[in-house]
Amino acid sequence: MKYAGLLVMPAGFFLTLAALVLFADGTRRFAFVLCGLAVVAMGLAVAVRSHMPAKGANRP
């Protein structure tokens, strides 16, 4: 899951850039930018959660 989160973050970034380039209408552009930022946030959450130790894991 570590790599999935790290791959999702650039996808959201490029979705945001594509929205800025492709859409002339401000409302569509804003909606796609928000979706791109949400994808980046989800990827960051997956990457952070995959690096956290399990709840019951013993520390050496």
mmCIF file of the N, C-alpha and C atoms, coordinates in Angstrom:
data_MODEL
# 
_entry.id   MODEL 
# 
loop_
_atom_site.group_PDB 
_atom_site.id 
_atom_site.type_symbol 
_atom_site.label_atom_id 
_atom_site.label_alt_id 
_atom_site.label_comp_id 
_atom_site.label_asym_id 
_atom_site.label_entity_id 
_atom_site.label_seq_id 
_atom_site.pdbx_PDB_ins_code 
_atom_site.Cartn_x 
_atom_site.Cartn_y 
_atom_site.Cartn_z 
_atom_site.occupancy 
_atom_site.B_iso_or_equiv 
_atom_site.pdbx_formal_charge 
_atom_site.auth_seq_id 
_atom_site.auth_comp_id 
_atom_site.auth_asym_id 
_atom_site.auth_atom_id 
_atom_site.pdbx_PDB_model_num 
ATOM 1   N N  . MET A 1 1  ? 0.807   -1.196 0.000   1.00 0.00 ? 1  MET A N  1 
ATOM 2   C CA . MET A 1 1  ? 0.000   0.000  0.000   1.00 0.00 ? 1  MET A CA 1 
ATOM 3   C C  . MET A 1 1  ? 0.853   1.264  0.000   1.00 0.00 ? 1  MET A C  1 
ATOM 4   N N  . LYS A 1 2  ? 2.110   1.136  0.426   1.00 0.00 ? 2  LYS A N  1 
ATOM 5   C CA . LYS A 1 2  ? 2.972   2.314  0.434   1.00 0.00 ? 2  LYS A CA 1 
ATOM 6   C C  . LYS A 1 2  ? 3.103   2.891  -0.966  1.00 0.00 ? 2  LYS A C  1 
ATOM 7   N N  . TYR A 1 3  ? 3.334   2.013  -1.912  1.00 0.00 ? 3  TYR A N  1 
ATOM 8   C CA . TYR A 1 3  ? 3.558   2.470  -3.285  1.00 0.00 ? 3  TYR A CA 1 
ATOM 9   C C  . TYR A 1 3  ? 2.272   2.949  -3.936  1.00 0.00 ? 3  TYR A C  1 
ATOM 10  N N  . ALA A 1 4  ? 1.139   2.399  -3.537  1.00 0.00 ? 4  ALA A N  1 
ATOM 11  C CA . ALA A 1 4  ? -0.142  2.854  -4.088  1.00 0.00 ? 4  ALA A CA 1 
ATOM 12  C C  . ALA A 1 4  ? -0.384  4.309  -3.722  1.00 0.00 ? 4  ALA A C  1 
ATOM 13  N N  . GLY A 1 5  ? -0.145  4.650  -2.470  1.00 0.00 ? 5  GLY A N  1 
ATOM 14  C CA . GLY A 1 5  ? -0.314  6.037  -2.054  1.00 0.00 ? 5  GLY A CA 1 
ATOM 15  C C  . GLY A 1 5  ? 0.642   6.971  -2.751  1.00 0.00 ? 5  GLY A C  1 
ATOM 16  N N  . LEU A 1 6  ? 1.860   6.508  -2.950  1.00 0.00 ? 6  LEU A N  1 
ATOM 17  C CA . LEU A 1 6  ? 2.853   7.351  -3.617  1.00 0.00 ? 6  LEU A CA 1 
ATOM 18  C C  . LEU A 1 6  ? 2.577   7.502  -5.108  1.00 0.00 ? 6  LEU A C  1 
ATOM 19  N N  . LEU A 1 7  ? 1.853   6.557  -5.691  1.00 0.00 ? 7  LEU A N  1 
ATOM 20  C CA . LEU A 1 7  ? 1.477   6.679  -7.101  1.00 0.00 ? 7  LEU A CA 1 
ATOM 21  C C  . LEU A 1 7  ? 0.207   7.499  -7.291  1.00 0.00 ? 7  LEU A C  1 
ATOM 22  N N  . VAL A 1 8  ? -0.653  7.512  -6.297  1.00 0.00 ? 8  VAL A N  1 
ATOM 23  C CA . VAL A 1 8  ? -1.905  8.259  -6.409  1.00 0.00 ? 8  VAL A CA 1 
ATOM 24  C C  . VAL A 1 8  ? -1.663  9.761  -6.293  1.00 0.00 ? 8  VAL A C  1 
ATOM 25  N N  . MET A 1 9  ? -0.695  10.158 -5.476  1.00 0.00 ? 9  MET A N  1 
ATOM 26  C CA . MET A 1 9  ? -0.442  11.591 -5.294  1.00 0.00 ? 9  MET A CA 1 
ATOM 27  C C  . MET A 1 9  ? -0.070  12.308 -6.596  1.00 0.00 ? 9  MET A C  1 
ATOM 28  N N  . PRO A 1 10 ? 0.850   11.789 -7.410  1.00 0.00 ? 10 PRO A N  1 
ATOM 29  C CA . PRO A 1 10 ? 1.125   12.484 -8.679  1.00 0.00 ? 10 PRO A CA 1 
ATOM 30  C C  . PRO A 1 10 ? -0.064  12.463 -9.638  1.00 0.00 ? 10 PRO A C  1 
ATOM 31  N N  . ALA A 1 11 ? -0.882  11.424 -9.556  1.00 0.00 ? 11 ALA A N  1 
ATOM 32  C CA . ALA A 1 11 ? -2.066  11.383 -10.416 1.00 0.00 ? 11 ALA A CA 1 
ATOM 33  C C  . ALA A 1 11 ? -2.995  12.546 -10.098 1.00 0.00 ? 11 ALA A C  1 
ATOM 34  N N  . GLY A 1 12 ? -3.191  12.834 -8.827  1.00 0.00 ? 12 GLY A N  1 
ATOM 35  C CA . GLY A 1 12 ? -4.015  13.980 -8.445  1.00 0.00 ? 12 GLY A CA 1 
ATOM 36  C C  . GLY A 1 12 ? -3.387  15.295 -8.853  1.00 0.00 ? 12 GLY A C  1 
ATOM 37  N N  . PHE A 1 13 ? -2.074  15.378 -8.751  1.00 0.00 ? 13 PHE A N  1 
ATOM 38  C CA . PHE A 1 13 ? -1.371  16.593 -9.164  1.00 0.00 ? 13 PHE A CA 1 
ATOM 39  C C  . PHE A 1 13 ? -1.549  16.839 -10.662 1.00 0.00 ? 13 PHE A C  1 
ATOM 40  N N  . PHE A 1 14 ? -1.390  15.780 -11.462 1.00 0.00 ? 14 PHE A N  1 
ATOM 41  C CA . PHE A 1 14 ? -1.543  15.950 -12.907 1.00 0.00 ? 14 PHE A CA 1 
ATOM 42  C C  . PHE A 1 14 ? -2.994  16.189 -13.293 1.00 0.00 ? 14 PHE A C  1 
ATOM 43  N N  . LEU A 1 15 ? -3.936  15.651 -12.537 1.00 0.00 ? 15 LEU A N  1 
ATOM 44  C CA . LEU A 1 15 ? -5.348  15.949 -12.771 1.00 0.00 ? 15 LEU A CA 1 
ATOM 45  C C  . LEU A 1 15 ? -5.619  17.428 -12.537 1.00 0.00 ? 15 LEU A C  1 
ATOM 46  N N  . THR A 1 16 ? -5.022  17.978 -11.503 1.00 0.00 ? 16 THR A N  1 
ATOM 47  C CA . THR A 1 16 ? -5.176  19.405 -11.223 1.00 0.00 ? 16 THR A CA 1 
ATOM 48  C C  . THR A 1 16 ? -4.563  20.250 -12.336 1.00 0.00 ? 16 THR A C  1 
ATOM 49  N N  . LEU A 1 17 ? -3.368  19.892 -12.782 1.00 0.00 ? 17 LEU A N  1 
ATOM 50  C CA . LEU A 1 17 ? -2.739  20.648 -13.873 1.00 0.00 ? 17 LEU A CA 1 
ATOM 51  C C  . LEU A 1 17 ? -3.544  20.554 -15.162 1.00 0.00 ? 17 LEU A C  1 
ATOM 52  N N  . ALA A 1 18 ? -4.058  19.370 -15.458 1.00 0.00 ? 18 ALA A N  1 
ATOM 53  C CA . ALA A 1 18 ? -4.864  19.198 -16.672 1.00 0.00 ? 18 ALA A CA 1 
ATOM 54  C C  . ALA A 1 18 ? -6.127  20.040 -16.599 1.00 0.00 ? 18 ALA A C  1 
ATOM 55  N N  . ALA A 1 19 ? -6.748  20.134 -15.429 1.00 0.00 ? 19 ALA A N  1 
ATOM 56  C CA . ALA A 1 19 ? -7.945  20.953 -15.282 1.00 0.00 ? 19 ALA A CA 1 
ATOM 57  C C  . ALA A 1 19 ? -7.629  22.420 -15.530 1.00 0.00 ? 19 ALA A C  1 
ATOM 58  N N  . LEU A 1 20 ? -6.489  22.873 -15.043 1.00 0.00 ? 20 LEU A N  1 
ATOM 59  C CA . LEU A 1 20 ? -6.123  24.275 -15.251 1.00 0.00 ? 20 LEU A CA 1 
ATOM 60  C C  . LEU A 1 20 ? -5.867  24.580 -16.711 1.00 0.00 ? 20 LEU A C  1 
ATOM 61  N N  . VAL A 1 21 ? -5.337  23.619 -17.434 1.00 0.00 ? 21 VAL A N  1 
ATOM 62  C CA . VAL A 1 21 ? -5.005  23.845 -18.839 1.00 0.00 ? 21 VAL A CA 1 
ATOM 63  C C  . VAL A 1 21 ? -6.217  23.664 -19.749 1.00 0.00 ? 21 VAL A C  1 
ATOM 64  N N  . LEU A 1 22 ? -7.038  22.656 -19.483 1.00 0.00 ? 22 LEU A N  1 
ATOM 65  C CA . LEU A 1 22 ? -8.079  22.280 -20.429 1.00 0.00 ? 22 LEU A CA 1 
ATOM 66  C C  . LEU A 1 22 ? -9.398  23.035 -20.289 1.00 0.00 ? 22 LEU A C  1 
ATOM 67  N N  . PHE A 1 23 ? -9.762  23.436 -19.095 1.00 0.00 ? 23 PHE A N  1 
ATOM 68  C CA . PHE A 1 23 ? -11.078 24.036 -18.895 1.00 0.00 ? 23 PHE A CA 1 
ATOM 69  C C  . PHE A 1 23 ? -10.985 25.549 -18.869 1.00 0.00 ? 23 PHE A C  1 
ATOM 70  N N  . ALA A 1 24 ? -11.814 26.177 -19.692 1.00 0.00 ? 24 ALA A N  1 
ATOM 71  C CA . ALA A 1 24 ? -11.883 27.637 -19.715 1.00 0.00 ? 24 ALA A CA 1 
ATOM 72  C C  . ALA A 1 24 ? -12.937 28.145 -18.732 1.00 0.00 ? 24 ALA A C  1 
ATOM 73  N N  . ASP A 1 25 ? -13.979 27.339 -18.523 1.00 0.00 ? 25 ASP A N  1 
ATOM 74  C CA . ASP A 1 25 ? -15.057 27.709 -17.607 1.00 0.00 ? 25 ASP A CA 1 
ATOM 75  C C  . ASP A 1 25 ? -14.558 27.629 -16.163 1.00 0.00 ? 25 ASP A C  1 
ATOM 76  N N  . GLY A 1 26 ? -14.782 28.676 -15.402 1.00 0.00 ? 26 GLY A N  1 
ATOM 77  C CA . GLY A 1 26 ? -14.258 28.744 -14.044 1.00 0.00 ? 26 GLY A CA 1 
ATOM 78  C C  . GLY A 1 26 ? -14.851 27.721 -13.098 1.00 0.00 ? 26 GLY A C  1 
ATOM 79  N N  . THR A 1 27 ? -16.146 27.410 -13.248 1.00 0.00 ? 27 THR A N  1 
ATOM 80  C CA . THR A 1 27 ? -16.762 26.462 -12.314 1.00 0.00 ? 27 THR A CA 1 
ATOM 81  C C  . THR A 1 27 ? -16.269 25.042 -12.558 1.00 0.00 ? 27 THR A C  1 
ATOM 82  N N  . ARG A 1 28 ? -16.134 24.649 -13.802 1.00 0.00 ? 28 ARG A N  1 
ATOM 83  C CA . ARG A 1 28 ? -15.600 23.316 -14.105 1.00 0.00 ? 28 ARG A CA 1 
ATOM 84  C C  . ARG A 1 28 ? -14.148 23.200 -13.662 1.00 0.00 ? 28 ARG A C  1 
ATOM 85  N N  . ARG A 1 29 ? -13.397 24.232 -13.924 1.00 0.00 ? 29 ARG A N  1 
ATOM 86  C CA . ARG A 1 29 ? -11.990 24.226 -13.517 1.00 0.00 ? 29 ARG A CA 1 
ATOM 87  C C  . ARG A 1 29 ? -11.871 24.097 -12.002 1.00 0.00 ? 29 ARG A C  1 
ATOM 88  N N  . PHE A 1 30 ? -12.675 24.855 -11.275 1.00 0.00 ? 30 PHE A N  1 
ATOM 89  C CA . PHE A 1 30 ? -12.645 24.807 -9.816  1.00 0.00 ? 30 PHE A CA 1 
ATOM 90  C C  . PHE A 1 30 ? -13.043 23.426 -9.305  1.00 0.00 ? 30 PHE A C  1 
ATOM 91  N N  . ALA A 1 31 ? -14.066 22.822 -9.917  1.00 0.00 ? 31 ALA A N  1 
ATOM 92  C CA . ALA A 1 31 ? -14.516 21.489 -9.491  1.00 0.00 ? 31 ALA A CA 1 
ATOM 93  C C  . ALA A 1 31 ? -13.424 20.447 -9.720  1.00 0.00 ? 31 ALA A C  1 
ATOM 94  N N  . PHE A 1 32 ? -12.765 20.489 -10.864 1.00 0.00 ? 32 PHE A N  1 
ATOM 95  C CA . PHE A 1 32 ? -11.719 19.507 -11.147 1.00 0.00 ? 32 PHE A CA 1 
ATOM 96  C C  . PHE A 1 32 ? -10.470 19.747 -10.300 1.00 0.00 ? 32 PHE A C  1 
ATOM 97  N N  . VAL A 1 33 ? -10.177 20.994 -9.992  1.00 0.00 ? 33 VAL A N  1 
ATOM 98  C CA . VAL A 1 33 ? -9.047  21.277 -9.102  1.00 0.00 ? 33 VAL A CA 1 
ATOM 99  C C  . VAL A 1 33 ? -9.336  20.720 -7.714  1.00 0.00 ? 33 VAL A C  1 
ATOM 100 N N  . LEU A 1 34 ? -10.561 20.892 -7.236  1.00 0.00 ? 34 LEU A N  1 
ATOM 101 C CA . LEU A 1 34 ? -10.926 20.320 -5.941  1.00 0.00 ? 34 LEU A CA 1 
ATOM 102 C C  . LEU A 1 34 ? -10.835 18.795 -5.959  1.00 0.00 ? 34 LEU A C  1 
ATOM 103 N N  . CYS A 1 35 ? -11.282 18.181 -7.042  1.00 0.00 ? 35 CYS A N  1 
ATOM 104 C CA . CYS A 1 35 ? -11.172 16.720 -7.154  1.00 0.00 ? 35 CYS A CA 1 
ATOM 105 C C  . CYS A 1 35 ? -9.713  16.277 -7.183  1.00 0.00 ? 35 CYS A C  1 
ATOM 106 N N  . GLY A 1 36 ? -8.880  16.996 -7.893  1.00 0.00 ? 36 GLY A N  1 
ATOM 107 C CA . GLY A 1 36 ? -7.453  16.668 -7.940  1.00 0.00 ? 36 GLY A CA 1 
ATOM 108 C C  . GLY A 1 36 ? -6.804  16.800 -6.583  1.00 0.00 ? 36 GLY A C  1 
ATOM 109 N N  . LEU A 1 37 ? -7.158  17.850 -5.852  1.00 0.00 ? 37 LEU A N  1 
ATOM 110 C CA . LEU A 1 37 ? -6.603  18.018 -4.510  1.00 0.00 ? 37 LEU A CA 1 
ATOM 111 C C  . LEU A 1 37 ? -7.110  16.939 -3.559  1.00 0.00 ? 37 LEU A C  1 
ATOM 112 N N  . ALA A 1 38 ? -8.343  16.506 -3.742  1.00 0.00 ? 38 ALA A N  1 
ATOM 113 C CA . ALA A 1 38 ? -8.879  15.407 -2.926  1.00 0.00 ? 38 ALA A CA 1 
ATOM 114 C C  . ALA A 1 38 ? -8.129  14.111 -3.208  1.00 0.00 ? 38 ALA A C  1 
ATOM 115 N N  . VAL A 1 39 ? -7.792  13.858 -4.467  1.00 0.00 ? 39 VAL A N  1 
ATOM 116 C CA . VAL A 1 39 ? -7.027  12.661 -4.821  1.00 0.00 ? 39 VAL A CA 1 
ATOM 117 C C  . VAL A 1 39 ? -5.633  12.715 -4.200  1.00 0.00 ? 39 VAL A C  1 
ATOM 118 N N  . VAL A 1 40 ? -5.019  13.884 -4.218  1.00 0.00 ? 40 VAL A N  1 
ATOM 119 C CA . VAL A 1 40 ? -3.703  14.039 -3.588  1.00 0.00 ? 40 VAL A CA 1 
ATOM 120 C C  . VAL A 1 40 ? -3.812  13.778 -2.092  1.00 0.00 ? 40 VAL A C  1 
ATOM 121 N N  . ALA A 1 41 ? -4.842  14.304 -1.455  1.00 0.00 ? 41 ALA A N  1 
ATOM 122 C CA . ALA A 1 41 ? -5.029  14.100 -0.014  1.00 0.00 ? 41 ALA A CA 1 
ATOM 123 C C  . ALA A 1 41 ? -5.260  12.626 0.308   1.00 0.00 ? 41 ALA A C  1 
ATOM 124 N N  . MET A 1 42 ? -6.035  11.937 -0.523  1.00 0.00 ? 42 MET A N  1 
ATOM 125 C CA . MET A 1 42 ? -6.256  10.506 -0.288  1.00 0.00 ? 42 MET A CA 1 
ATOM 126 C C  . MET A 1 42 ? -4.962  9.720  -0.447  1.00 0.00 ? 42 MET A C  1 
ATOM 127 N N  . GLY A 1 43 ? -4.161  10.045 -1.447  1.00 0.00 ? 43 GLY A N  1 
ATOM 128 C CA . GLY A 1 43 ? -2.877  9.383  -1.628  1.00 0.00 ? 43 GLY A CA 1 
ATOM 129 C C  . GLY A 1 43 ? -1.945  9.636  -0.464  1.00 0.00 ? 43 GLY A C  1 
ATOM 130 N N  . LEU A 1 44 ? -1.952  10.864 0.048   1.00 0.00 ? 44 LEU A N  1 
ATOM 131 C CA . LEU A 1 44 ? -1.126  11.183 1.207   1.00 0.00 ? 44 LEU A CA 1 
ATOM 132 C C  . LEU A 1 44 ? -1.600  10.412 2.434   1.00 0.00 ? 44 LEU A C  1 
ATOM 133 N N  . ALA A 1 45 ? -2.904  10.302 2.607   1.00 0.00 ? 45 ALA A N  1 
ATOM 134 C CA . ALA A 1 45 ? -3.439  9.552  3.749   1.00 0.00 ? 45 ALA A CA 1 
ATOM 135 C C  . ALA A 1 45 ? -3.063  8.077  3.667   1.00 0.00 ? 45 ALA A C  1 
ATOM 136 N N  . VAL A 1 46 ? -3.140  7.499  2.479   1.00 0.00 ? 46 VAL A N  1 
ATOM 137 C CA . VAL A 1 46 ? -2.763  6.088  2.315   1.00 0.00 ? 46 VAL A CA 1 
ATOM 138 C C  . VAL A 1 46 ? -1.275  5.904  2.583   1.00 0.00 ? 46 VAL A C  1 
ATOM 139 N N  . ALA A 1 47 ? -0.459  6.814  2.090   1.00 0.00 ? 47 ALA A N  1 
ATOM 140 C CA . ALA A 1 47 ? 0.984   6.696  2.304   1.00 0.00 ? 47 ALA A CA 1 
ATOM 141 C C  . ALA A 1 47 ? 1.338   6.841  3.782   1.00 0.00 ? 47 ALA A C  1 
ATOM 142 N N  . VAL A 1 48 ? 0.716   7.765  4.468   1.00 0.00 ? 48 VAL A N  1 
ATOM 143 C CA . VAL A 1 48 ? 1.003   7.962  5.891   1.00 0.00 ? 48 VAL A CA 1 
ATOM 144 C C  . VAL A 1 48 ? 0.519   6.779  6.707   1.00 0.00 ? 48 VAL A C  1 
ATOM 145 N N  . ARG A 1 49 ? -0.697  6.312  6.425   1.00 0.00 ? 49 ARG A N  1 
ATOM 146 C CA . ARG A 1 49 ? -1.240  5.190  7.195   1.00 0.00 ? 49 ARG A CA 1 
ATOM 147 C C  . ARG A 1 49 ? -0.457  3.912  6.956   1.00 0.00 ? 49 ARG A C  1 
ATOM 148 N N  . SER A 1 50 ? 0.101   3.742  5.782   1.00 0.00 ? 50 SER A N  1 
ATOM 149 C CA . SER A 1 50 ? 0.861   2.517  5.519   1.00 0.00 ? 50 SER A CA 1 
ATOM 150 C C  . SER A 1 50 ? 2.220   2.527  6.209   1.00 0.00 ? 50 SER A C  1 
ATOM 151 N N  . HIS A 1 51 ? 2.707   3.703  6.595   1.00 0.00 ? 51 HIS A N  1 
ATOM 152 C CA . HIS A 1 51 ? 3.985   3.788  7.294   1.00 0.00 ? 51 HIS A CA 1 
ATOM 153 C C  . HIS A 1 51 ? 3.837   3.761  8.811   1.00 0.00 ? 51 HIS A C  1 
ATOM 154 N N  . MET A 1 52 ? 2.608   3.826  9.301   1.00 0.00 ? 52 MET A N  1 
ATOM 155 C CA . MET A 1 52 ? 2.379   3.790  10.747  1.00 0.00 ? 52 MET A CA 1 
ATOM 156 C C  . MET A 1 52 ? 2.460   2.352  11.245  1.00 0.00 ? 52 MET A C  1 
ATOM 157 N N  . PRO A 1 53 ? 3.033   2.143  12.419  1.00 0.00 ? 53 PRO A N  1 
ATOM 158 C CA . PRO A 1 53 ? 3.079   0.785  12.968  1.00 0.00 ? 53 PRO A CA 1 
ATOM 159 C C  . PRO A 1 53 ? 1.673   0.322  13.359  1.00 0.00 ? 53 PRO A C  1 
ATOM 160 N N  . ALA A 1 54 ? 1.479   -0.987 13.348  1.00 0.00 ? 54 ALA A N  1 
ATOM 161 C CA . ALA A 1 54 ? 0.188   -1.543 13.728  1.00 0.00 ? 54 ALA A CA 1 
ATOM 162 C C  . ALA A 1 54 ? -0.087  -1.241 15.193  1.00 0.00 ? 54 ALA A C  1 
ATOM 163 N N  . LYS A 1 55 ? -1.376  -1.235 15.557  1.00 0.00 ? 55 LYS A N  1 
ATOM 164 C CA . LYS A 1 55 ? -1.767  -0.873 16.909  1.00 0.00 ? 55 LYS A CA 1 
ATOM 165 C C  . LYS A 1 55 ? -1.168  -1.794 17.966  1.00 0.00 ? 55 LYS A C  1 
ATOM 166 N N  . GLY A 1 56 ? -1.219  -3.087 17.745  1.00 0.00 ? 56 GLY A N  1 
ATOM 167 C CA . GLY A 1 56 ? -0.722  -4.026 18.729  1.00 0.00 ? 56 GLY A CA 1 
ATOM 168 C C  . GLY A 1 56 ? 0.713   -4.467 18.514  1.00 0.00 ? 56 GLY A C  1 
ATOM 169 N N  . ALA A 1 57 ? 1.419   -3.805 17.640  1.00 0.00 ? 57 ALA A N  1 
ATOM 170 C CA . ALA A 1 57 ? 2.796   -4.223 17.315  1.00 0.00 ? 57 ALA A CA 1 
ATOM 171 C C  . ALA A 1 57 ? 3.722   -3.907 18.494  1.00 0.00 ? 57 ALA A C  1 
ATOM 172 N N  . ASN A 1 58 ? 4.602   -4.842 18.760  1.00 0.00 ? 58 ASN A N  1 
ATOM 173 C CA . ASN A 1 58 ? 5.592   -4.653 19.816  1.00 0.00 ? 58 ASN A CA 1 
ATOM 174 C C  . ASN A 1 58 ? 6.798   -3.905 19.266  1.00 0.00 ? 58 ASN A C  1 
ATOM 175 N N  . ARG A 1 59 ? 7.298   -2.992 20.055  1.00 0.00 ? 59 ARG A N  1 
ATOM 176 C CA . ARG A 1 59 ? 8.491   -2.270 19.644  1.00 0.00 ? 59 ARG A CA 1 
ATOM 177 C C  . ARG A 1 59 ? 9.721   -2.970 20.203  1.00 0.00 ? 59 ARG A C  1 
ATOM 178 N N  . PRO A 1 60 ? 10.737  -3.131 19.385  1.00 0.00 ? 60 PRO A N  1 
ATOM 179 C CA . PRO A 1 60 ? 11.962  -3.796 19.890  1.00 0.00 ? 60 PRO A CA 1 
ATOM 180 C C  . PRO A 1 60 ? 12.776  -2.896 20.792  1.00 0.00 ? 60 PRO A C  1 
# 
